[in-house]
Amino acid sequence: MTHSMTAFASRTGSLNAVSWSWEMRGVNARGLDMRFRLPEGIEGLERALRTALSKALARGNVTINLRLTRDDAATAASLDETQLDVVLRALDAVQDRAFAMGVTLAQPTAADLLSQKGVMVAARSDDVSDDLTAALMADIDPLVAEFVKMRQAEGAALRQVITDQLSQIDTLTLAAADAAAARAPQVKANLTVALRRVLEDVGEVEEGRIAQELALLAVKSDVTEEIDRLKAHVGAARDLLAAKKPAGRKLDFLAQEFNREANTLCAKAQSAPLTAIGLDLKAVIDQMREQIQNVE
């Protein structure tokens, strides 16, 4: 099955006063490159993500972001009653001491008491409970599954595009074979004229020698092997697209071979129609290779 390396997945959840959101993005890469932006303090989360991605993916540059948000009410300051008792006892001792010395003190207000250090304590917002860790761990498999599902959908579209381009290459290859056959008499005549022009100052040359030289020149201009290899490459590419294992690297190598044969075909063309077909082949092959870059 053809998978694309380009995909996106997201997921959200909440537990008690904490909510979270995942974002997972993928683009093409030569190997499997994983990057994470995770909150601190969640033990084992990155390791679990790496394990899950390594099992599900073969190639791609994958980035995963996790954002945690806590309810403001849950992180509001709370009253430390123990510290309040300490402050009240100290205040009572101060009042008694002042009374003994004949000093009159104003009565403290509640705001005065609350302003004392340690009486009001802000709730810790960086604690990660075992339940929260477990909930985040449970999100990994569904997140990766959604990501893989999108890669499959994108891959199906890629496969159709590449299949259509292979059909174009197949059609152009057949047209190249016809054009090569049609040019044969003209190529032979051109080679004969060219060879006689070169040999006319040499003197008498046996007809056998001329035939031998013509045969060598004909071999150099023959495109039968290039056409045969193009046909074979089309078949090989179709087999790779039908394979269950990731075949992106093999397809990329095959696209280079397609391009090499098309270049050689153009170099040997010696015919305007065949040259035009060769250029059309190069254009389609370049377009196909761009698509293949995204195949896993």
Phi, psi and omega in degrees: 000131181280125177246144173272153174271353179264122181195168179213143175213149178218160181200145179231161178193174178205154177209118183055243184263008184245132173239157182214161177218135177255145169224129182231123182233147179221140174226175185286151179200162181289326179231201178259111182244118183247132178229137185231141171235097188236149175296152179283157173092002180257093188293132175083356185292312181297320179298319179294322178294316180298320180296314181295318181291321180296327179284326188267335188236150177252324182217162175129153174262108188246130177240131179238126176246138175231125179243131176253138178230130181252144179294130181301324182295328182284339181255013180291161180292149179234160183274127176266099186295326179297314179293325177298319178298321179298316181295318181296318178296320178295321179295320179296320179294323179294318181297316180297317182295320180293318180298320181296329182265005177077025180254131180260126181250146176287149180289130179289149178266170177298323179298324178297319181292317182294335182280351181288143185301131175089350181288315175256128184239128177285136178293144180286131183257358184256005180286136176243112183282164177296324179295319179293317178301316180297320180295320178292320177299320181292340179281343188296308183298314177297324179295312180295321179298319178295320179296314180296322179299318178291323177299323178293317180296315177295323180295323178297319178294318178299317181300318180295318179298313182294322178299317178296320180292324176295324177296320177297317179297319178299315180297317180293326178295317177296320178295324178295321178297317178295318180294323179294321178292321182290333183275350187306310180299319181292321178297317179299315180298317180296319180294321180296313179300315182296319181292317178296325179296321180290324186269354186294335178269357184271340183105202182292132177230134181296147178299327179296321178295319179298317180297321179296314180295321178297321180296319179296317179294322179296321178298319181294334181260358182286136182245015182300316181296319179297318180294318179297319180292323176299317178298318179295320179296323178299314179298318180295319180296320178296321177296319179296320178295331181274349183289153180277333181276154176304133185229017184301317182294318179294321178295322179296317177297318181295325178297324176295321178293320175305311183296322180296316180293322179294320177297315180295320179301315179295321182294329183264357193306304183052031182199131181299314179299318180291323176298318179298318178295318179299320178293321176297320177300314180300320181295314181293321180296319177298318178296319180295320181295326176299320179290321182296332180302337181263000181276132180297000000 
